[in-house]
Structure formats: C-alpha cells, structure tokens
Amino acid sequence: MSEWSRARSLVEQLAQNNGAVAPKFPNLNQIKQIAREQQATLVEYSLVGREVRVLGIEPRDETHLYIWVVQPNGNVHFRAVDLQSQEVESMRKLVEDARTTIGLAGRGRRGRRNRRESSLKKLHQLLIAPIAEFLPKDPEARVTFIPEGSLFLVPFAALRDPEGQYLIQHHTLTLSPSIQLLGLTRQQAKPIPLEGEKMLIVGNPAMPSIPSENETLQPLEDLPGAGEEARAIASLFNTTAISGNAATESNIVRQMPNAAILHFATHGLLDFDADLNAFGEALDPTLPTARESRVYATPGSIIVGDNVFVGGVPANIAFSREKIARVAMPGLLAFAPDPALDSEDGNGFLSAKEITPLNFNAQLAVLSACDTGRGRITGDGVIGLSRAFIAAGVPRVVVSLWSVPDAPTAALMVEFYRNLQQNPDAAQALRQAMLKTQKEYPQPIDWAAFVLVGEP
C-alpha cells in the first residue's frame, strides 16, 4: 500500500509517452522481481502518525517511521521506528537542521560543526541503523532509497555512523520516487554511449538577469569553475563544450532531443509559488481552509489554476491547508538569453514545466547546478527538474540537493566521467567521484550534494 501511493502520476505519464496503458499497481511478487532485476537492495520509507480531523483542523504528528527492505534475493524485511521514544519532534525539522548546518563546516565555528555532525548521526541512527543488518556488505552493491516527504532532502551519502564513517564509504547509493518507477526506467534504459559526438556539454553560459532587491535586473554570477568543468569533460571525449553567448536557451533546446548525454554546468534556481513553501504548505496559516469554506476533498495532489478561488481564498492556499497542495513545477536552468526571441523562449531560463513535454533520447542527464534535485514535495514525490527529465524520457538523472560550490563540484564531475569511462555503472562512478573529491575537500557540503535518480 505504501508503494501504491508513490509517483503514480509520473508512472502514468511515462506510460502515456510510450504509447502504452498505465501499468497496474505492483503486487509483492512484482516488487521482488524489480529488486532482482536491479540487483539492488531497495529501502522504502514511510512516515506515519495520528491524524485527527476536528472541525476542519488536521493536526499531524509523526509517531513512527516504517522501513521496508527488499533484497535482490526476494527477501523482505520490515522495521518500525518509534519517533517519540527517539525524542524526534519532527523528521522534517531534523532534516532541515542537517541541511542548514551542513554548510557551516570549515568556517571556524566549532559548535555549529558539532551540531551538524550530531544531526547527521541522528539521521543515520533513525534511517540506517535499524536496517543495517539487511544492507549489502559489498560497497559496490547498490542500495536504492525510496523516500517520502522531507526524507527526499536527506543527504544519504553524508549520514554518519557512530564511528564517524559516512554512508557513501560503505554503500553505492541511488534514489527513486517509487519502486515501480525503477522498473519503468530500466525498460527504457540502454547502455550509456560515451562518445563525444553524442554529448551535449554546456558550461558557464552568458548569464541571464534576475531582479535584484531594488527591482533592477542583475545578471547571475559568472561561474568560471563551471566553464572549466565543461571543457575538462569535453576534452575527455574529444569534443567541444558550449559556453558564453553561444549557449543560448534556444540553441540548447534545439540540440537536446538528439543528444545521448546531457551535461549542464550552470545556475539552477527554484521558483516556488509565492504563497506556499517547499512542502506545499501555506505561508499564511490564518486564511480559511477549503473545509471551512464548505469544500470537502480527499488529501492528495491536485492541479488548480491561478484563477480558482475557494471561499474567496486562492484555491492553492485553501487546499494546501487540507494537505492538498497545488502541484506547481519549480526549477530553472540558466542559459544565455536570446534577444531575438520573445520573452519566454529567449529569456535564458529553461523551466521544468518547459522540459516535461519534450521527448529526449538521452540516456543520462547531469544537472551540475544548485538545487536541481529539489522542488515541490508532494504525495507524488518531488515536483521539479529531476522529475521533468525523467518524464521527458531520460532514465538516469544526476541532481543536487543544495547550492553546490563551484570548484569542488567541477572536480567531482570530471572525476565522475573519468570513472564512467572505466565502468558504465553511473552509481558506482558517482560514488568513486565522491570518495576522490572527499580527500581534497573533506566537508560534506563539497561532495555529498549529488544523487543519482533512476536506472544506474
């Protein structure tokens, strides 16, 4: 039942794009079969709690974390973690604490660094320790996490065990919105063709402008490391990277459908609904709910237009307080603007919404930019750039969970492709790149942001 509730609209969209009927909800035998085909240990999380509805008020307190482990041999194991006995006020707050403080290391702030290590160890204690006996002993064997809610933002690679070891040192990690989606991405995946003429590599385009605090337009910061990254990767494959004024949005979009590998080293931006936060919750909790306006709906995901009102309140706000969030599609990639085109097609910002309806032949997309793995967190997963590329037909997407630093990211990405030349398993290539980058840049902010979503 936990699996049935995940990424269902994305599953149906992939089936529709391929001209097929949406597959039925998977049964337990099919879930086991996917684990065998993946040769991976699948770990699915579910946050549960007491939900009481009184006069339209829906408090939710997370009481337990459910964890299922599906091993490649078909064995299934279950653990329940009592969050109240672990003194966890909320999993979301714990994740936010880890994310907020992970970037403060190396600044001479000893207390905050200790706090960061404490939160990463606490997450390891809750998410990994209860199932550690079921995880593979071989560090090259894959572990695929299927998170829920705020757990999509967990930097799994940087979780620390009681001995201070990072999880990436012991396991090869991937991520997926659902187990069923793993089966679909595997069906459409082919070996990654590591040939220069089939690669579209973009680094440090001439940056578009965004409004500053005083409302004047200012170009985004130049990224020299991204340019060096793109050129270094291109040299590995005897091809040419696109940068500067040549990397216009229109030029890149024109070339994207025919490329086998997409690598974009640029700025990534989030453009959340101004009335909702990243979790789809109303910023103003005093506005009426849908139920207070005598509108009753089932919790889940819903798309409503900007002109829809419930009881005089914009529907996205009224529904969000009923746990029915508007599914906006945040996420932008920055390319060079093209003044010859109209404002939307030539403004230099390629949005997740624009990417979703496209049809790609790419086998790998690497979004080497800030926050490309983030988006609106809903019951159907993370709505953003990673989902957009998967929906457009890319079975493997490498994305980031926070604002990544320029130089360490360039070093990690070049190492990723070097490893990929030796071993076509993208998950193992990313792991080795993290371990290599960690030696030069030991703090997690510099190497732990990237995750592989989909078929490794």
C-alpha positions as CSV (number, residue, x, y, z in Angstrom):
1,M,0.0,0.0,0.0
2,S,2.9,2.4,0.7
3,E,4.3,1.7,-2.8
4,W,0.9,2.2,-4.5
5,S,0.8,5.8,-3.2
6,R,4.1,6.9,-4.8
7,A,4.8,8.6,-8.1
8,R,1.7,7.3,-9.7
9,S,1.1,10.3,-12.0
10,L,4.7,10.1,-13.2
11,V,4.3,6.4,-13.9
12,E,1.1,7.1,-15.9
13,Q,2.9,9.9,-17.8
14,L,5.8,7.7,-18.8
15,A,3.4,5.0,-20.0
16,Q,1.4,7.6,-22.0
17,N,4.6,9.0,-23.5
18,N,5.5,5.5,-24.7
19,G,2.0,4.9,-26.1
20,A,1.2,2.2,-23.5
21,V,-1.5,1.7,-21.0
22,A,-0.5,2.7,-17.5
23,P,0.7,-0.4,-15.6
24,K,-1.4,-1.7,-12.7
25,F,-0.3,-1.2,-9.1
26,P,2.5,-3.6,-8.5
27,N,2.0,-6.6,-6.2
28,L,4.6,-8.0,-3.9
29,N,5.9,-10.5,-6.4
30,Q,6.5,-7.7,-8.9
31,I,8.2,-5.6,-6.3
32,K,10.6,-8.5,-5.6
33,Q,11.1,-9.0,-9.3
34,I,12.2,-5.4,-9.7
35,A,14.7,-5.8,-6.9
36,R,16.1,-8.9,-8.6
37,E,16.4,-7.1,-12.0
38,Q,18.0,-4.1,-10.4
39,Q,20.4,-6.3,-8.4
40,A,19.9,-3.7,-5.7
41,T,18.7,-3.6,-2.1
42,L,15.6,-1.4,-2.1
43,V,14.8,0.6,1.0
44,E,11.3,2.3,1.2
45,Y,10.4,4.7,4.0
46,S,7.0,5.8,5.2
47,L,6.2,8.4,7.8
48,V,3.0,7.7,9.7
49,G,1.2,9.3,12.6
50,R,-2.1,10.1,14.3
51,E,-4.4,12.1,12.0
52,V,-7.4,13.6,13.8
53,R,-10.0,15.7,12.0
54,V,-12.0,18.0,14.2
55,L,-14.0,20.9,12.6
56,G,-11.6,21.1,9.6
57,I,-8.4,21.2,11.7
58,E,-6.0,18.4,10.7
59,P,-3.1,18.1,13.1
60,R,-0.5,15.6,12.1
61,D,2.1,14.3,14.5
62,E,4.6,11.8,13.1
63,T,4.8,8.9,15.5
64,H,6.5,6.2,13.6
65,L,8.9,5.6,10.7
66,Y,8.2,2.5,8.7
67,I,11.0,0.9,6.7
68,W,10.8,-1.9,4.3
69,V,14.0,-3.6,2.8
70,V,13.6,-5.6,-0.3
71,Q,16.8,-7.6,-1.0
72,P,17.8,-8.9,-4.5
73,N,17.1,-12.5,-3.4
74,G,13.5,-11.5,-2.8
75,N,13.6,-11.4,1.0
76,V,11.5,-8.6,2.5
77,H,12.2,-7.2,6.0
78,F,10.3,-4.6,8.0
79,R,11.2,-2.3,10.8
80,A,9.2,0.3,12.7
81,V,11.0,3.2,14.5
82,D,9.1,4.8,17.3
83,L,10.0,8.5,16.7
84,Q,8.5,9.6,20.0
85,S,10.7,7.3,22.0
86,Q,13.7,8.7,20.0
87,E,12.7,12.2,21.1
88,V,12.2,13.3,17.5
89,E,10.0,16.4,17.5
90,S,9.5,16.1,13.7
91,M,11.5,14.4,11.0
92,R,11.3,17.5,8.8
93,K,12.9,19.6,11.5
94,L,15.7,17.1,11.9
95,V,16.3,17.0,8.1
96,E,16.2,20.8,7.9
97,D,18.7,21.1,10.8
98,A,21.1,18.7,9.0
99,R,20.8,20.6,5.7
100,T,21.1,24.1,7.3
101,T,24.2,23.3,9.3
102,I,26.0,21.0,6.8
103,G,27.3,24.1,5.0
104,L,28.8,25.8,8.0
105,A,31.8,23.4,8.4
106,G,35.3,24.8,7.8
107,R,34.3,28.3,8.9
108,G,35.9,28.1,12.4
109,R,32.5,27.6,14.1
110,R,33.2,24.6,16.2
111,G,29.8,24.5,18.0
112,R,27.9,24.5,14.7
113,R,30.1,21.9,13.2
114,N,29.4,19.6,16.2
115,R,25.7,20.3,15.7
116,R,26.0,19.3,12.1
117,E,27.7,16.0,12.9
118,S,25.1,15.3,15.6
119,S,22.2,15.7,13.2
120,L,23.8,13.6,10.5
121,K,24.5,10.9,13.1
122,K,20.9,11.1,14.4
123,L,19.6,10.6,10.9
124,H,21.8,7.6,10.5
125,Q,20.5,6.2,13.8
126,L,16.9,6.6,12.6
127,L,17.2,5.7,8.9
128,I,20.1,3.3,8.6
129,A,20.9,1.6,11.9
130,P,17.5,-0.3,12.2
131,I,18.1,-2.0,8.8
132,A,21.9,-2.1,8.8
133,E,21.9,-5.9,9.1
134,F,20.0,-6.2,5.8
135,L,22.2,-4.0,3.7
136,P,24.9,-5.5,1.5
137,K,28.4,-5.9,2.8
138,D,30.0,-5.3,-0.7
139,P,30.4,-1.5,-1.0
140,E,29.9,-1.7,-4.8
141,A,26.5,-3.4,-4.3
142,R,23.7,-0.8,-4.8
143,V,21.3,0.5,-2.2
144,T,18.3,2.3,-3.6
145,F,16.3,4.6,-1.3
146,I,12.7,5.3,-1.9
147,P,12.0,8.3,0.5
148,E,8.8,10.1,1.4
149,G,8.1,13.7,2.3
150,S,11.0,15.5,3.9
151,L,13.2,12.4,3.5
152,F,13.7,13.4,-0.2
153,L,16.0,16.1,1.1
154,V,18.2,13.8,3.2
155,P,21.9,13.8,2.1
156,F,22.1,10.0,2.4
157,A,25.8,9.9,1.3
158,A,26.8,12.1,4.2
159,L,25.0,10.2,7.0
160,R,27.5,9.2,9.7
161,D,27.6,6.1,11.7
162,P,28.7,6.0,15.4
163,E,32.4,5.6,14.3
164,G,32.2,8.7,12.1
165,Q,32.1,6.9,8.8
166,Y,30.0,8.3,6.0
167,L,27.4,6.1,4.4
168,I,28.9,6.5,1.0
169,Q,32.1,4.8,2.3
170,H,30.1,1.6,2.8
171,H,27.5,1.6,0.0
172,T,26.8,2.6,-3.6
173,L,23.6,4.8,-3.4
174,T,20.8,5.7,-5.7
175,L,17.4,7.3,-5.3
176,S,13.9,6.7,-6.8
177,P,10.4,8.2,-6.2
178,S,9.0,4.6,-6.3
179,I,9.9,1.0,-6.8
180,Q,7.6,0.8,-9.8
181,L,9.3,3.7,-11.5
182,L,12.6,1.8,-11.2
183,G,11.1,-1.0,-13.3
184,L,10.0,1.6,-16.0
185,T,13.3,3.4,-16.2
186,R,15.0,0.1,-16.6
187,Q,12.8,-0.8,-19.5
188,Q,13.7,2.4,-21.4
189,A,17.4,2.4,-20.4
190,K,20.2,1.5,-22.8
191,P,23.9,1.5,-22.2
192,I,25.3,5.0,-21.8
193,P,27.1,5.8,-25.2
194,L,30.3,7.5,-24.1
195,E,31.0,9.1,-27.5
196,G,31.9,12.8,-27.8
197,E,29.7,13.5,-30.8
198,K,26.7,12.3,-28.9
199,M,27.2,14.6,-25.9
200,L,25.8,18.0,-25.3
201,I,28.0,19.7,-22.7
202,V,27.3,23.2,-21.5
203,G,29.3,25.2,-19.0
204,N,29.1,28.8,-17.7
205,P,26.8,30.3,-20.4
206,A,26.5,34.1,-20.6
207,M,24.1,34.5,-17.6
208,P,20.6,35.8,-17.8
209,S,19.4,38.5,-15.4
210,I,17.0,38.4,-12.5
211,P,15.5,41.2,-10.4
212,S,17.7,42.4,-7.5
213,E,16.5,43.6,-4.1
214,N,15.9,47.1,-5.6
215,E,14.0,45.5,-8.6
216,T,16.7,46.3,-11.1
217,L,17.8,43.5,-13.3
218,Q,21.2,42.0,-12.5
219,P,22.9,39.1,-14.3
220,L,23.5,35.9,-12.4
221,E,27.0,35.4,-11.0
222,D,29.6,34.2,-13.5
223,L,30.7,30.5,-12.9
224,P,34.3,30.1,-14.1
225,G,34.6,26.7,-12.5
226,A,31.6,25.5,-14.4
227,G,33.3,26.6,-17.7
228,E,36.5,24.7,-16.7
229,E,34.4,21.7,-15.7
230,A,32.7,21.6,-19.1
231,R,35.9,22.0,-21.0
232,A,37.7,19.3,-19.0
233,I,34.8,16.8,-19.5
234,A,34.7,17.7,-23.3
235,S,38.4,17.0,-23.6
236,L,38.0,13.5,-22.1
237,F,35.7,12.7,-25.0
238,N,37.5,14.7,-27.7
239,T,34.5,17.0,-28.2
240,T,33.7,20.7,-27.6
241,A,31.7,22.3,-24.8
242,I,29.3,25.2,-25.4
243,S,29.7,28.3,-23.2
244,G,29.3,32.0,-23.2
245,N,27.0,33.7,-25.6
246,A,26.8,30.5,-27.8
247,A,24.9,28.7,-25.0
248,T,21.6,30.3,-25.6
249,E,18.4,28.7,-24.4
250,S,17.1,28.2,-27.9
251,N,20.3,26.7,-29.2
252,I,20.5,24.2,-26.3
253,V,16.8,23.2,-26.6
254,R,17.3,22.6,-30.3
255,Q,20.1,20.2,-29.6
256,M,18.7,18.4,-26.6
257,P,16.4,15.9,-28.2
258,N,19.3,14.3,-30.3
259,A,21.9,14.1,-27.6
260,A,22.7,10.8,-25.8
261,I,24.3,12.6,-22.8
262,L,23.2,16.0,-21.4
263,H,25.6,17.8,-19.1
264,F,24.7,21.3,-17.8
265,A,27.1,23.1,-15.6
266,T,25.3,26.4,-14.8
267,H,23.0,28.0,-12.3
268,G,20.0,26.2,-11.0
269,L,17.2,28.2,-9.4
270,L,14.0,27.4,-7.5
271,D,10.8,29.4,-8.2
272,F,8.4,28.3,-5.6
273,D,4.8,29.5,-5.5
274,A,4.9,32.8,-3.6
275,D,2.1,31.6,-1.3
276,L,3.5,28.2,-0.5
277,N,6.7,26.8,0.9
278,A,8.7,23.9,-0.5
279,F,6.5,21.4,1.3
280,G,3.3,22.8,-0.3
281,E,2.1,24.5,2.9
282,A,0.5,27.9,3.1
283,L,2.8,30.7,4.3
284,D,-0.2,32.4,5.9
285,P,-1.9,29.9,8.2
286,T,-4.7,32.3,9.2
287,L,-6.5,32.1,5.8
288,P,-9.6,29.8,5.6
289,T,-9.2,26.2,4.7
290,A,-11.2,24.5,1.9
291,R,-13.3,22.7,4.6
292,E,-14.0,26.0,6.4
293,S,-15.4,27.2,3.1
294,R,-17.6,24.1,2.9
295,V,-15.5,22.4,0.2
296,Y,-14.5,18.8,1.0
297,A,-11.8,17.0,-0.8
298,T,-9.6,13.9,-0.4
299,P,-5.9,14.6,0.6
300,G,-3.5,14.0,-2.3
301,S,-2.1,16.0,-5.2
302,I,-4.3,18.3,-7.2
303,I,-3.7,20.9,-10.0
304,V,-5.7,24.1,-9.9
305,G,-5.4,27.2,-11.9
306,D,-4.4,30.7,-10.6
307,N,-8.0,31.9,-11.2
308,V,-9.7,29.3,-9.0
309,F,-10.9,30.6,-5.6
310,V,-12.5,28.7,-2.7
311,G,-14.4,30.9,-0.2
312,G,-12.7,34.0,-1.6
313,V,-9.2,32.4,-1.0
314,P,-6.9,31.3,-3.8
315,A,-7.5,27.5,-4.2
316,N,-3.8,26.6,-3.9
317,I,-3.8,28.2,-0.4
318,A,-7.2,26.8,0.7
319,F,-6.3,23.3,-0.4
320,S,-2.8,23.3,0.9
321,R,-4.0,23.6,4.5
322,E,-6.1,20.4,3.8
323,K,-2.8,18.6,2.8
324,I,-3.9,19.1,-0.8
325,A,-1.1,21.2,-2.3
326,R,-1.1,22.8,-5.7
327,V,1.4,20.9,-7.8
328,A,3.5,23.8,-9.1
329,M,6.6,22.8,-11.0
330,P,9.6,24.7,-9.6
331,G,13.1,24.5,-11.1
332,L,15.0,26.5,-13.7
333,L,18.3,26.1,-15.5
334,A,20.1,29.2,-16.6
335,F,21.4,29.6,-20.2
336,A,22.3,32.6,-22.3
337,P,19.4,34.8,-23.2
338,D,18.4,35.2,-26.9
339,P,17.2,38.8,-27.5
340,A,15.9,37.8,-31.0
341,L,13.2,35.6,-29.4
342,D,10.1,36.5,-27.3
343,S,10.4,36.9,-23.6
344,E,9.5,33.3,-22.6
345,D,11.5,31.4,-25.2
346,G,14.5,33.7,-25.2
347,N,14.8,34.8,-21.5
348,G,17.6,32.3,-20.8
349,F,15.6,30.3,-18.2
350,L,14.6,26.8,-19.1
351,S,12.0,25.6,-16.7
352,A,10.9,22.2,-15.5
353,K,7.5,22.9,-17.0
354,E,9.0,23.5,-20.4
355,I,11.2,20.3,-20.2
356,T,8.4,17.9,-19.2
357,P,6.5,17.7,-22.5
358,L,9.8,17.2,-24.5
359,N,10.9,13.8,-25.8
360,F,14.6,13.0,-25.3
361,N,16.8,10.2,-26.5
362,A,19.4,10.9,-23.8
363,Q,20.5,8.0,-21.5
364,L,22.0,10.3,-18.9
365,A,21.3,13.9,-17.8
366,V,23.7,15.5,-15.3
367,L,22.4,18.8,-13.9
368,S,25.6,20.2,-12.3
369,A,23.9,23.2,-10.8
370,C,22.4,24.3,-7.5
371,D,19.2,22.6,-6.1
372,T,18.4,20.6,-9.2
373,G,17.1,17.7,-7.1
374,R,14.8,19.9,-5.1
375,G,11.2,21.1,-5.9
376,R,7.7,20.9,-4.6
377,I,7.4,17.9,-2.2
378,T,4.1,16.3,-2.6
379,G,2.4,12.9,-2.1
380,D,3.6,12.1,-5.6
381,G,7.2,12.8,-4.9
382,V,9.4,15.9,-5.7
383,I,7.9,18.0,-8.5
384,G,10.9,19.7,-10.2
385,L,13.8,19.3,-12.6
386,S,14.6,15.7,-11.8
387,R,11.0,14.6,-12.4
388,A,10.9,16.7,-15.6
389,F,13.8,15.0,-17.2
390,I,12.5,11.5,-16.2
391,A,9.1,12.4,-17.6
392,A,10.8,13.5,-20.9
393,G,12.4,10.1,-21.3
394,V,15.8,10.2,-19.5
395,P,16.2,7.1,-17.4
396,R,19.2,8.4,-15.4
397,V,19.4,11.9,-13.9
398,V,22.2,13.2,-11.6
399,V,20.9,16.2,-9.5
400,S,21.9,18.2,-6.4
401,L,20.2,18.7,-3.1
402,W,21.6,22.1,-2.2
403,S,23.6,25.1,-3.5
404,V,26.8,23.5,-4.6
405,P,30.2,25.2,-4.5
406,D,31.9,25.9,-7.9
407,A,35.4,24.4,-7.7
408,P,34.7,21.2,-5.7
409,T,31.7,20.5,-8.0
410,A,33.9,20.8,-11.1
411,A,36.5,18.4,-9.6
412,L,33.8,15.9,-8.7
413,M,32.1,16.0,-12.1
414,V,35.3,15.5,-14.1
415,E,36.1,12.5,-11.8
416,F,32.6,11.1,-12.4
417,Y,33.2,11.0,-16.1
418,R,36.7,9.5,-15.8
419,N,35.1,6.7,-13.7
420,L,32.3,6.3,-16.2
421,Q,34.8,5.7,-18.9
422,Q,36.2,2.7,-16.9
423,N,32.8,1.5,-15.6
424,P,29.5,2.2,-17.2
425,D,27.6,2.0,-13.9
426,A,26.7,5.6,-13.2
427,A,26.0,4.9,-9.5
428,Q,29.4,3.4,-8.9
429,A,31.1,6.2,-10.9
430,L,29.4,8.8,-8.7
431,R,30.4,7.0,-5.5
432,Q,34.1,6.9,-6.6
433,A,34.0,10.5,-7.6
434,M,32.6,11.4,-4.2
435,L,35.3,9.5,-2.4
436,K,38.0,11.0,-4.5
437,T,36.7,14.6,-4.0
438,Q,36.3,14.0,-0.3
439,K,40.1,13.6,0.0
440,E,40.7,17.1,-1.3
441,Y,37.5,18.7,0.1
442,P,36.6,16.8,3.3
443,Q,33.4,18.6,4.2
444,P,30.1,17.1,3.0
445,I,28.9,20.4,1.5
446,D,31.6,20.0,-1.1
447,W,30.9,16.4,-2.3
448,A,27.7,15.0,-0.8
449,A,25.0,17.1,-2.7
450,F,24.6,14.9,-5.8
451,V,22.3,11.9,-6.1
452,L,21.5,9.6,-9.0
453,V,17.8,9.2,-9.6
454,G,16.6,6.3,-11.7
455,E,18.4,3.4,-13.5
456,P,22.1,3.3,-12.6
